[in-house]
Amino acid sequence: MFKPVALNLPPYAFKLTQKESIVFIFDELRKKYLVLTPEEWVRQHFVQFLIIQKKYPKTLIKLEGGLKLNKLQRRTDILVFDKSGEAHILVECKATSIKITQDVFEQAARYNMVHKVKYLVITNGLQHYYCVMDYKKNSYQFLKELPECIKC
């Protein structure tokens, strides 16, 4: 059974419940309880961070959206859209026990080949990497933090 750990994100008041030895967390975007895994703990925290700290509207956030990549079905952890419906931020979440390596960045980059977002985020709840993409120069730049939603 997963025991929630402190993350490098603000604490949030989540609705948790337990059935037998399985702990569930309420996902307020999907309006249902999900099995609380280490990755789900990070994902739910980062969603709240986007909504509360960065002011992204809940209606623009999609969780675990499917995508086709090289004829294989994959899923993005968090995808944030702008008001025109274009993908704006792609967030790849990992459990705290997973080190953020080049392989993790390459996974997110492959997903981004489909979405072509402005901001790419990689997090394991303890470390967060924010990149702004420049498709004209075929490059990216690391940012100290993710910008707030101003005209998103």
VMD Tcl script that builds the backbone (N, CA, C; Angstrom):
set m [mol new atoms 456]
animate dup $m
set s [atomselect $m all]
$s set {name element resname resid chain x y z} {
  {N N MET 1 A 0.840 -1.182 0.000}
  {CA C MET 1 A 0.000 0.000 0.000}
  {C C MET 1 A 0.885 1.246 0.000}
  {N N PHE 2 A 0.583 2.193 -0.884}
  {CA C PHE 2 A 1.338 3.434 -0.982}
  {C C PHE 2 A 1.005 4.365 0.173}
  {N N LYS 3 A 2.036 4.870 0.810}
  {CA C LYS 3 A 1.871 5.870 1.869}
  {C C LYS 3 A 2.284 7.213 1.276}
  {N N PRO 4 A 1.380 8.213 1.251}
  {CA C PRO 4 A 1.717 9.522 0.689}
  {C C PRO 4 A 2.954 10.124 1.347}
  {N N VAL 5 A 3.790 10.723 0.517}
  {CA C VAL 5 A 5.014 11.366 0.983}
  {C C VAL 5 A 4.929 12.858 0.680}
  {N N ALA 6 A 5.685 13.655 1.419}
  {CA C ALA 6 A 5.727 15.096 1.179}
  {C C ALA 6 A 6.432 15.360 -0.147}
  {N N LEU 7 A 5.862 16.277 -0.920}
  {CA C LEU 7 A 6.426 16.625 -2.218}
  {C C LEU 7 A 6.968 18.046 -2.183}
  {N N ASN 8 A 7.694 18.409 -3.206}
  {CA C ASN 8 A 8.203 19.761 -3.362}
  {C C ASN 8 A 7.145 20.600 -4.099}
  {N N LEU 9 A 5.937 20.557 -3.564}
  {CA C LEU 9 A 4.784 21.303 -4.045}
  {C C LEU 9 A 3.986 21.686 -2.803}
  {N N PRO 10 A 3.153 22.715 -2.896}
  {CA C PRO 10 A 2.349 23.046 -1.711}
  {C C PRO 10 A 1.457 21.874 -1.313}
  {N N PRO 11 A 1.146 21.752 -0.031}
  {CA C PRO 11 A 0.216 20.694 0.398}
  {C C PRO 11 A -1.215 21.075 0.013}
  {N N TYR 12 A -2.008 20.088 -0.316}
  {CA C TYR 12 A -3.404 20.306 -0.676}
  {C C TYR 12 A -4.267 19.352 0.132}
  {N N ALA 13 A -5.510 19.753 0.359}
  {CA C ALA 13 A -6.451 18.927 1.120}
  {C C ALA 13 A -7.178 17.994 0.156}
  {N N PHE 14 A -6.665 16.801 0.021}
  {CA C PHE 14 A -7.274 15.818 -0.871}
  {C C PHE 14 A -8.278 14.970 -0.116}
  {N N LYS 15 A -9.262 14.476 -0.835}
  {CA C LYS 15 A -10.214 13.523 -0.270}
  {C C LYS 15 A -9.644 12.132 -0.502}
  {N N LEU 16 A -9.316 11.467 0.591}
  {CA C LEU 16 A -8.792 10.114 0.525}
  {C C LEU 16 A -9.783 9.169 1.189}
  {N N THR 17 A -9.847 7.966 0.674}
  {CA C THR 17 A -10.669 6.935 1.295}
  {C C THR 17 A -9.927 5.615 1.164}
  {N N GLN 18 A -10.308 4.662 1.972}
  {CA C GLN 18 A -9.643 3.365 1.940}
  {C C GLN 18 A -10.690 2.265 1.929}
  {N N LYS 19 A -10.476 1.294 1.054}
  {CA C LYS 19 A -11.316 0.092 1.006}
  {C C LYS 19 A -10.370 -1.086 1.126}
  {N N GLU 20 A -10.543 -1.809 2.211}
  {CA C GLU 20 A -9.622 -2.880 2.570}
  {C C GLU 20 A -8.228 -2.270 2.675}
  {N N SER 21 A -7.259 -2.739 1.921}
  {CA C SER 21 A -5.910 -2.176 2.054}
  {C C SER 21 A -5.575 -1.195 0.931}
  {N N ILE 22 A -6.577 -0.819 0.122}
  {CA C ILE 22 A -6.319 0.060 -1.021}
  {C C ILE 22 A -6.797 1.474 -0.700}
  {N N VAL 23 A -5.899 2.449 -0.899}
  {CA C VAL 23 A -6.229 3.853 -0.672}
  {C C VAL 23 A -6.607 4.479 -2.014}
  {N N PHE 24 A -7.654 5.313 -1.988}
  {CA C PHE 24 A -8.136 6.007 -3.179}
  {C C PHE 24 A -8.067 7.507 -2.951}
  {N N ILE 25 A -7.841 8.253 -4.032}
  {CA C ILE 25 A -7.819 9.713 -3.993}
  {C C ILE 25 A -8.882 10.221 -4.950}
  {N N PHE 26 A -9.604 11.264 -4.520}
  {CA C PHE 26 A -10.650 11.816 -5.382}
  {C C PHE 26 A -10.029 12.755 -6.399}
  {N N ASP 27 A -10.291 12.495 -7.663}
  {CA C ASP 27 A -9.819 13.329 -8.765}
  {C C ASP 27 A -10.944 14.304 -9.087}
  {N N GLU 28 A -10.744 15.573 -8.721}
  {CA C GLU 28 A -11.826 16.544 -8.890}
  {C C GLU 28 A -12.077 16.910 -10.347}
  {N N LEU 29 A -11.155 16.636 -11.245}
  {CA C LEU 29 A -11.402 16.904 -12.656}
  {C C LEU 29 A -12.245 15.806 -13.295}
  {N N ARG 30 A -11.929 14.570 -12.960}
  {CA C ARG 30 A -12.680 13.443 -13.525}
  {C C ARG 30 A -13.861 13.035 -12.648}
  {N N LYS 31 A -13.966 13.671 -11.477}
  {CA C LYS 31 A -15.081 13.445 -10.549}
  {C C LYS 31 A -15.237 11.983 -10.143}
  {N N LYS 32 A -14.104 11.361 -9.801}
  {CA C LYS 32 A -14.168 9.980 -9.324}
  {C C LYS 32 A -12.934 9.665 -8.486}
  {N N TYR 33 A -13.059 8.604 -7.694}
  {CA C TYR 33 A -11.934 8.143 -6.887}
  {C C TYR 33 A -11.051 7.236 -7.738}
  {N N LEU 34 A -9.738 7.409 -7.582}
  {CA C LEU 34 A -8.744 6.610 -8.293}
  {C C LEU 34 A -7.827 5.941 -7.281}
  {N N VAL 35 A -7.286 4.806 -7.637}
  {CA C VAL 35 A -6.311 4.144 -6.765}
  {C C VAL 35 A -5.128 5.088 -6.585}
  {N N LEU 36 A -4.744 5.276 -5.335}
  {CA C LEU 36 A -3.637 6.179 -5.032}
  {C C LEU 36 A -2.313 5.446 -5.227}
  {N N THR 37 A -1.689 5.716 -6.352}
  {CA C THR 37 A -0.362 5.189 -6.653}
  {C C THR 37 A 0.644 6.321 -6.445}
  {N N PRO 38 A 1.930 6.019 -6.382}
  {CA C PRO 38 A 2.922 7.093 -6.254}
  {C C PRO 38 A 2.838 8.115 -7.394}
  {N N GLU 39 A 2.609 7.654 -8.624}
  {CA C GLU 39 A 2.500 8.591 -9.751}
  {C C GLU 39 A 1.217 9.422 -9.651}
  {N N GLU 40 A 0.125 8.810 -9.213}
  {CA C GLU 40 A -1.144 9.553 -9.075}
  {C C GLU 40 A -1.020 10.628 -8.009}
  {N N TRP 41 A -0.277 10.366 -6.956}
  {CA C TRP 41 A -0.023 11.344 -5.893}
  {C C TRP 41 A 0.646 12.578 -6.488}
  {N N VAL 42 A 1.647 12.367 -7.326}
  {CA C VAL 42 A 2.351 13.476 -7.982}
  {C C VAL 42 A 1.401 14.183 -8.952}
  {N N ARG 43 A 0.682 13.413 -9.765}
  {CA C ARG 43 A -0.228 14.011 -10.763}
  {C C ARG 43 A -1.285 14.895 -10.089}
  {N N GLN 44 A -1.914 14.398 -9.022}
  {CA C GLN 44 A -2.954 15.176 -8.356}
  {C C GLN 44 A -2.400 16.456 -7.721}
  {N N HIS 45 A -1.196 16.375 -7.162}
  {CA C HIS 45 A -0.557 17.576 -6.618}
  {C C HIS 45 A -0.268 18.585 -7.728}
  {N N PHE 46 A 0.243 18.096 -8.846}
  {CA C PHE 46 A 0.617 19.026 -9.907}
  {C C PHE 46 A -0.630 19.673 -10.521}
  {N N VAL 47 A -1.719 18.944 -10.612}
  {CA C VAL 47 A -2.973 19.519 -11.098}
  {C C VAL 47 A -3.401 20.665 -10.176}
  {N N GLN 48 A -3.352 20.434 -8.872}
  {CA C GLN 48 A -3.733 21.493 -7.929}
  {C C GLN 48 A -2.780 22.685 -8.028}
  {N N PHE 49 A -1.503 22.422 -8.232}
  {CA C PHE 49 A -0.514 23.478 -8.414}
  {C C PHE 49 A -0.884 24.331 -9.641}
  {N N LEU 50 A -1.259 23.672 -10.734}
  {CA C LEU 50 A -1.657 24.397 -11.946}
  {C C LEU 50 A -2.899 25.254 -11.699}
  {N N ILE 51 A -3.868 24.713 -10.979}
  {CA C ILE 51 A -5.131 25.406 -10.752}
  {C C ILE 51 A -4.972 26.534 -9.727}
  {N N ILE 52 A -4.377 26.221 -8.586}
  {CA C ILE 52 A -4.337 27.183 -7.476}
  {C C ILE 52 A -3.186 28.186 -7.613}
  {N N GLN 53 A -1.974 27.709 -7.814}
  {CA C GLN 53 A -0.834 28.609 -7.871}
  {C C GLN 53 A -0.684 29.285 -9.236}
  {N N LYS 54 A -0.936 28.545 -10.297}
  {CA C LYS 54 A -0.679 29.082 -11.640}
  {C C LYS 54 A -1.939 29.568 -12.347}
  {N N LYS 55 A -3.095 29.409 -11.702}
  {CA C LYS 55 A -4.365 29.984 -12.166}
  {C C LYS 55 A -4.883 29.440 -13.496}
  {N N TYR 56 A -4.554 28.191 -13.818}
  {CA C TYR 56 A -5.090 27.576 -15.035}
  {C C TYR 56 A -6.495 27.060 -14.742}
  {N N PRO 57 A -7.469 27.403 -15.571}
  {CA C PRO 57 A -8.844 26.934 -15.339}
  {C C PRO 57 A -8.939 25.412 -15.444}
  {N N LYS 58 A -9.728 24.824 -14.557}
  {CA C LYS 58 A -9.931 23.370 -14.563}
  {C C LYS 58 A -10.433 22.892 -15.926}
  {N N THR 59 A -11.241 23.713 -16.564}
  {CA C THR 59 A -11.854 23.319 -17.841}
  {C C THR 59 A -10.834 23.176 -18.968}
  {N N LEU 60 A -9.620 23.701 -18.770}
  {CA C LEU 60 A -8.588 23.613 -19.808}
  {C C LEU 60 A -7.587 22.484 -19.549}
  {N N ILE 61 A -7.816 21.698 -18.504}
  {CA C ILE 61 A -6.876 20.641 -18.123}
  {C C ILE 61 A -7.470 19.273 -18.433}
  {N N LYS 62 A -6.703 18.457 -19.134}
  {CA C LYS 62 A -7.120 17.087 -19.450}
  {C C LYS 62 A -6.095 16.123 -18.856}
  {N N LEU 63 A -6.594 15.090 -18.183}
  {CA C LEU 63 A -5.711 14.103 -17.555}
  {C C LEU 63 A -5.729 12.803 -18.336}
  {N N GLU 64 A -4.559 12.215 -18.449}
  {CA C GLU 64 A -4.366 10.911 -19.074}
  {C C GLU 64 A -5.065 10.793 -20.433}
  {N N GLY 65 A -4.791 11.782 -21.263}
  {CA C GLY 65 A -5.349 11.762 -22.613}
  {C C GLY 65 A -4.577 10.813 -23.504}
  {N N GLY 66 A -5.284 10.116 -24.355}
  {CA C GLY 66 A -4.644 9.170 -25.263}
  {C C GLY 66 A -4.033 9.862 -26.471}
  {N N LEU 67 A -3.010 9.249 -27.025}
  {CA C LEU 67 A -2.398 9.729 -28.261}
  {C C LEU 67 A -1.793 8.551 -28.991}
  {N N LYS 68 A -1.688 8.667 -30.287}
  {CA C LYS 68 A -1.054 7.628 -31.113}
  {C C LYS 68 A 0.344 8.095 -31.464}
  {N N LEU 69 A 1.314 7.244 -31.222}
  {CA C LEU 69 A 2.701 7.562 -31.522}
  {C C LEU 69 A 3.329 6.344 -32.175}
  {N N ASN 70 A 3.726 6.485 -33.424}
  {CA C ASN 70 A 4.288 5.369 -34.186}
  {C C ASN 70 A 3.373 4.146 -34.131}
  {N N LYS 71 A 2.089 4.384 -34.343}
  {CA C LYS 71 A 1.052 3.355 -34.361}
  {C C LYS 71 A 0.803 2.699 -33.002}
  {N N LEU 72 A 1.423 3.241 -31.948}
  {CA C LEU 72 A 1.221 2.711 -30.598}
  {C C LEU 72 A 0.358 3.671 -29.798}
  {N N GLN 73 A -0.512 3.120 -28.965}
  {CA C GLN 73 A -1.354 3.950 -28.107}
  {C C GLN 73 A -0.574 4.330 -26.857}
  {N N ARG 74 A -0.498 5.608 -26.575}
  {CA C ARG 74 A 0.188 6.147 -25.392}
  {C C ARG 74 A -0.772 7.083 -24.673}
  {N N ARG 75 A -0.337 7.652 -23.548}
  {CA C ARG 75 A -1.160 8.625 -22.847}
  {C C ARG 75 A -0.285 9.706 -22.220}
  {N N THR 76 A -0.791 10.913 -22.253}
  {CA C THR 76 A -0.112 12.011 -21.577}
  {C C THR 76 A -0.677 12.113 -20.165}
  {N N ASP 77 A 0.156 12.468 -19.203}
  {CA C ASP 77 A -0.318 12.595 -17.819}
  {C C ASP 77 A -1.236 13.798 -17.671}
  {N N ILE 78 A -0.724 14.961 -18.039}
  {CA C ILE 78 A -1.512 16.196 -17.942}
  {C C ILE 78 A -1.286 16.991 -19.222}
  {N N LEU 79 A -2.377 17.441 -19.805}
  {CA C LEU 79 A -2.306 18.302 -20.978}
  {C C LEU 79 A -3.176 19.510 -20.686}
  {N N VAL 80 A -2.586 20.701 -20.798}
  {CA C VAL 80 A -3.312 21.945 -20.552}
  {C C VAL 80 A -3.484 22.649 -21.889}
  {N N PHE 81 A -4.705 23.084 -22.150}
  {CA C PHE 81 A -5.025 23.763 -23.400}
  {C C PHE 81 A -5.131 25.263 -23.169}
  {N N ASP 82 A -4.948 26.028 -24.253}
  {CA C ASP 82 A -5.215 27.458 -24.154}
  {C C ASP 82 A -6.686 27.685 -24.501}
  {N N LYS 83 A -7.124 28.923 -24.419}
  {CA C LYS 83 A -8.552 29.209 -24.624}
  {C C LYS 83 A -9.013 28.951 -26.051}
  {N N SER 84 A -8.076 28.862 -26.992}
  {CA C SER 84 A -8.463 28.566 -28.374}
  {C C SER 84 A -8.523 27.057 -28.632}
  {N N GLY 85 A -8.207 26.256 -27.606}
  {CA C GLY 85 A -8.288 24.803 -27.732}
  {C C GLY 85 A -6.999 24.142 -28.184}
  {N N GLU 86 A -5.927 24.910 -28.288}
  {CA C GLU 86 A -4.625 24.356 -28.672}
  {C C GLU 86 A -3.888 23.848 -27.438}
  {N N ALA 87 A -3.180 22.734 -27.588}
  {CA C ALA 87 A -2.364 22.213 -26.492}
  {C C ALA 87 A -1.307 23.253 -26.127}
  {N N HIS 88 A -1.183 23.553 -24.838}
  {CA C HIS 88 A -0.312 24.637 -24.364}
  {C C HIS 88 A 0.813 24.126 -23.465}
  {N N ILE 89 A 0.467 23.182 -22.572}
  {CA C ILE 89 A 1.445 22.618 -21.629}
  {C C ILE 89 A 1.270 21.108 -21.602}
  {N N LEU 90 A 2.371 20.388 -21.684}
  {CA C LEU 90 A 2.363 18.937 -21.508}
  {C C LEU 90 A 3.177 18.645 -20.257}
  {N N VAL 91 A 2.581 17.910 -19.318}
  {CA C VAL 91 A 3.258 17.562 -18.072}
  {C C VAL 91 A 3.417 16.051 -18.008}
  {N N GLU 92 A 4.644 15.603 -17.855}
  {CA C GLU 92 A 4.939 14.190 -17.660}
  {C C GLU 92 A 5.255 13.991 -16.180}
  {N N CYS 93 A 4.443 13.177 -15.503}
  {CA C CYS 93 A 4.605 12.928 -14.067}
  {C C CYS 93 A 5.218 11.546 -13.833}
  {N N LYS 94 A 6.112 11.502 -12.904}
  {CA C LYS 94 A 6.724 10.249 -12.468}
  {C C LYS 94 A 6.590 10.142 -10.953}
  {N N ALA 95 A 6.667 8.941 -10.432}
  {CA C ALA 95 A 6.673 8.726 -8.993}
  {C C ALA 95 A 7.956 9.323 -8.403}
  {N N THR 96 A 7.913 9.651 -7.118}
  {CA C THR 96 A 9.087 10.252 -6.474}
  {C C THR 96 A 10.302 9.329 -6.522}
  {N N SER 97 A 10.075 8.051 -6.609}
  {CA C SER 97 A 11.188 7.088 -6.639}
  {C C SER 97 A 11.864 7.018 -8.010}
  {N N ILE 98 A 11.259 7.625 -9.017}
  {CA C ILE 98 A 11.816 7.595 -10.374}
  {C C ILE 98 A 12.710 8.805 -10.586}
  {N N LYS 99 A 13.948 8.555 -10.936}
  {CA C LYS 99 A 14.869 9.643 -11.234}
  {C C LYS 99 A 14.533 10.236 -12.595}
  {N N ILE 100 A 14.652 11.543 -12.695}
  {CA C ILE 100 A 14.390 12.206 -13.972}
  {C C ILE 100 A 15.681 12.141 -14.785}
  {N N THR 101 A 15.647 11.281 -15.768}
  {CA C THR 101 A 16.817 11.016 -16.604}
  {C C THR 101 A 16.562 11.490 -18.033}
  {N N GLN 102 A 17.561 11.313 -18.855}
  {CA C GLN 102 A 17.423 11.643 -20.269}
  {C C GLN 102 A 16.297 10.825 -20.903}
  {N N ASP 103 A 16.141 9.582 -20.480}
  {CA C ASP 103 A 15.059 8.742 -21.013}
  {C C ASP 103 A 13.687 9.349 -20.736}
  {N N VAL 104 A 13.504 9.934 -19.558}
  {CA C VAL 104 A 12.226 10.558 -19.213}
  {C C VAL 104 A 11.993 11.777 -20.106}
  {N N PHE 105 A 13.041 12.577 -20.311}
  {CA C PHE 105 A 12.925 13.732 -21.206}
  {C C PHE 105 A 12.594 13.285 -22.628}
  {N N GLU 106 A 13.221 12.203 -23.067}
  {CA C GLU 106 A 12.965 11.714 -24.423}
  {C C GLU 106 A 11.532 11.203 -24.562}
  {N N GLN 107 A 10.999 10.576 -23.519}
  {CA C GLN 107 A 9.612 10.128 -23.541}
  {C C GLN 107 A 8.683 11.334 -23.722}
  {N N ALA 108 A 8.886 12.374 -22.920}
  {CA C ALA 108 A 8.052 13.571 -23.026}
  {C C ALA 108 A 8.222 14.236 -24.389}
  {N N ALA 109 A 9.440 14.252 -24.902}
  {CA C ALA 109 A 9.689 14.852 -26.222}
  {C C ALA 109 A 8.959 14.072 -27.314}
  {N N ARG 110 A 8.920 12.749 -27.194}
  {CA C ARG 110 A 8.180 11.943 -28.181}
  {C C ARG 110 A 6.687 12.280 -28.128}
  {N N TYR 111 A 6.131 12.393 -26.934}
  {CA C TYR 111 A 4.725 12.766 -26.801}
  {C C TYR 111 A 4.491 14.158 -27.391}
  {N N ASN 112 A 5.458 15.027 -27.197}
  {CA C ASN 112 A 5.309 16.390 -27.689}
  {C C ASN 112 A 5.411 16.474 -29.211}
  {N N MET 113 A 5.941 15.465 -29.852}
  {CA C MET 113 A 5.957 15.451 -31.323}
  {C C MET 113 A 4.519 15.474 -31.839}
  {N N VAL 114 A 3.599 14.927 -31.066}
  {CA C VAL 114 A 2.184 14.917 -31.439}
  {C C VAL 114 A 1.532 16.254 -31.081}
  {N N HIS 115 A 1.787 16.776 -29.880}
  {CA C HIS 115 A 1.061 17.941 -29.372}
  {C C HIS 115 A 1.692 19.290 -29.718}
  {N N LYS 116 A 3.016 19.351 -29.779}
  {CA C LYS 116 A 3.743 20.594 -30.067}
  {C C LYS 116 A 3.303 21.754 -29.155}
  {N N VAL 117 A 3.438 21.531 -27.861}
  {CA C VAL 117 A 3.052 22.526 -26.861}
  {C C VAL 117 A 4.094 23.629 -26.739}
  {N N LYS 118 A 3.703 24.715 -26.103}
  {CA C LYS 118 A 4.640 25.801 -25.829}
  {C C LYS 118 A 5.533 25.449 -24.633}
  {N N TYR 119 A 4.932 24.806 -23.613}
  {CA C TYR 119 A 5.684 24.463 -22.401}
  {C C TYR 119 A 5.654 22.964 -22.159}
  {N N LEU 120 A 6.827 22.434 -21.840}
  {CA C LEU 120 A 6.974 21.022 -21.522}
  {C C LEU 120 A 7.447 20.936 -20.070}
  {N N VAL 121 A 6.781 20.115 -19.267}
  {CA C VAL 121 A 7.105 19.996 -17.845}
  {C C VAL 121 A 7.369 18.533 -17.523}
  {N N ILE 122 A 8.433 18.296 -16.778}
  {CA C ILE 122 A 8.755 16.961 -16.274}
  {C C ILE 122 A 8.848 17.089 -14.757}
  {N N THR 123 A 8.138 16.201 -14.033}
  {CA C THR 123 A 8.191 16.268 -12.572}
  {C C THR 123 A 8.089 14.881 -11.959}
  {N N ASN 124 A 8.770 14.712 -10.844}
  {CA C ASN 124 A 8.564 13.524 -10.011}
  {C C ASN 124 A 8.062 13.953 -8.635}
  {N N GLY 125 A 7.568 15.176 -8.566}
  {CA C GLY 125 A 7.044 15.712 -7.319}
  {C C GLY 125 A 8.102 16.337 -6.430}
  {N N LEU 126 A 9.344 15.936 -6.637}
  {CA C LEU 126 A 10.457 16.491 -5.867}
  {C C LEU 126 A 11.282 17.442 -6.727}
  {N N GLN 127 A 11.470 17.071 -7.980}
  {CA C GLN 127 A 12.176 17.907 -8.955}
  {C C GLN 127 A 11.204 18.240 -10.075}
  {N N HIS 128 A 11.271 19.497 -10.527}
  {CA C HIS 128 A 10.410 19.945 -11.614}
  {C C HIS 128 A 11.293 20.622 -12.661}
  {N N TYR 129 A 11.098 20.260 -13.905}
  {CA C TYR 129 A 11.816 20.882 -15.015}
  {C C TYR 129 A 10.793 21.509 -15.942}
  {N N TYR 130 A 10.984 22.798 -16.224}
  {CA C TYR 130 A 10.082 23.541 -17.088}
  {C C TYR 130 A 10.856 23.988 -18.321}
  {N N CYS 131 A 10.323 23.698 -19.490}
  {CA C CYS 131 A 10.981 24.095 -20.741}
  {C C CYS 131 A 10.001 24.880 -21.596}
  {N N VAL 132 A 10.496 25.923 -22.232}
  {CA C VAL 132 A 9.715 26.626 -23.241}
  {C C VAL 132 A 10.293 26.192 -24.587}
  {N N MET 133 A 9.412 25.818 -25.484}
  {CA C MET 133 A 9.826 25.266 -26.765}
  {C C MET 133 A 9.915 26.366 -27.818}
  {N N ASP 134 A 10.919 26.256 -28.704}
  {CA C ASP 134 A 11.069 27.169 -29.841}
  {C C ASP 134 A 11.157 26.300 -31.090}
  {N N TYR 135 A 10.038 26.164 -31.772}
  {CA C TYR 135 A 9.974 25.262 -32.926}
  {C C TYR 135 A 10.659 25.844 -34.162}
  {N N LYS 136 A 10.754 27.153 -34.236}
  {CA C LYS 136 A 11.448 27.776 -35.382}
  {C C LYS 136 A 12.938 27.487 -35.329}
  {N N LYS 137 A 13.487 27.504 -34.129}
  {CA C LYS 137 A 14.921 27.240 -33.952}
  {C C LYS 137 A 15.188 25.778 -33.602}
  {N N ASN 138 A 14.121 24.983 -33.482}
  {CA C ASN 138 A 14.246 23.577 -33.107}
  {C C ASN 138 A 15.051 23.430 -31.812}
  {N N SER 139 A 14.627 24.218 -30.802}
  {CA C SER 139 A 15.353 24.204 -29.532}
  {C C SER 139 A 14.373 24.421 -28.377}
  {N N TYR 140 A 14.915 24.415 -27.184}
  {CA C TYR 140 A 14.135 24.673 -25.982}
  {C C TYR 140 A 15.026 25.381 -24.984}
  {N N GLN 141 A 14.392 26.010 -24.010}
  {CA C GLN 141 A 15.129 26.706 -22.967}
  {C C GLN 141 A 14.503 26.343 -21.630}
  {N N PHE 142 A 15.332 26.043 -20.644}
  {CA C PHE 142 A 14.820 25.751 -19.308}
  {C C PHE 142 A 14.390 27.050 -18.635}
  {N N LEU 143 A 13.296 26.964 -17.887}
  {CA C LEU 143 A 12.784 28.099 -17.124}
  {C C LEU 143 A 12.888 27.779 -15.641}
  {N N LYS 144 A 12.988 28.819 -14.819}
  {CA C LYS 144 A 13.017 28.596 -13.374}
  {C C LYS 144 A 11.662 28.172 -12.852}
  {N N GLU 145 A 10.600 28.687 -13.484}
  {CA C GLU 145 A 9.260 28.270 -13.088}
  {C C GLU 145 A 8.305 28.378 -14.262}
  {N N LEU 146 A 7.180 27.754 -14.097}
  {CA C LEU 146 A 6.151 27.756 -15.125}
  {C C LEU 146 A 5.374 29.073 -15.033}
  {N N PRO 147 A 5.135 29.730 -16.159}
  {CA C PRO 147 A 4.381 30.992 -16.102}
  {C C PRO 147 A 2.936 30.758 -15.657}
  {N N GLU 148 A 2.358 31.774 -15.047}
  {CA C GLU 148 A 0.947 31.735 -14.687}
  {C C GLU 148 A 0.098 31.863 -15.936}
  {N N CYS 149 A -1.136 31.444 -15.809}
  {CA C CYS 149 A -2.099 31.606 -16.891}
  {C C CYS 149 A -2.537 33.063 -16.898}
  {N N ILE 150 A -2.148 33.782 -17.918}
  {CA C ILE 150 A -2.561 35.174 -18.049}
  {C C ILE 150 A -3.622 35.284 -19.134}
  {N N LYS 151 A -3.251 34.890 -20.314}
  {CA C LYS 151 A -4.190 34.886 -21.438}
  {C C LYS 151 A -4.283 33.487 -22.026}
  {N N CYS 152 A -4.078 32.505 -21.200}
  {CA C CYS 152 A -4.020 31.140 -21.697}
  {C C CYS 152 A -5.342 30.748 -22.314}
}
mol reanalyze $m
mol bondsrecalc $m
mol representation Tube
mol addrep $m
